[in-house]
Amino acid sequence: MLKFLTLSLSLFFIACSSMVHKEDIQLPHNKIYAIGSFWNYTQTPMAGLKTASIVESVLSKEHLSLISLVEGSEQKSLKQSKIAFLKEQTQKAKQLKANYLITGEVQEWRYKAGIDGEPVVSYSIKVIELKSGKLLFNSVGAKSGWGNKSIGVVAQEIASELIPKFID
């Protein structure tokens, strides 16, 4: 009986855990950051825009000089390749004198089917140095929540864990 209880508790905690990969990096606080829309790999309309908006809001607590390139429609990204999409965002960020571009991809954004309909979210955050084009930061997180949580809450929790540290 004790083995069954231990196994049941182990599976319980594994089922609701999050997996996060975050590079250990510190970025300068006194630079200009642009945040662009995230590329949407899901079948959920506007998941990339929603994710970028949530990440932008979580970043606001860092008091960065943050320029928003997050647009209100995903129609443009549906008509172009990811490379063209990223190139366009990079050009806009450079025109606005940003030093870095924050972007990413959404891999999952849905509610699991079933009685409780748990939210499931997975996305990555990337920081690109615009002067060199070098990818400085890349992190990915995935998390599912209980049926009483919304997708937005789960996405916000991931953003809080994933965003890099900023130093003066």
Secondary structure, DSSP 4 states (H G I P E B T S, - for coil): -HHHHHHHHHHHHHHT--EEE----EEETTSEEEE-PPEE-SSSTTHHHHHHHHHHHHHGGGT-EEEE---S-SHHHHTS-HHHHHHHHHHHHHHTT-SEEEEEEEEEEEE-SSSS--EEEEEEEEEEETTT--EEEEEEEEEE--TTS-HHHHHHHHHHHHSPEEE-
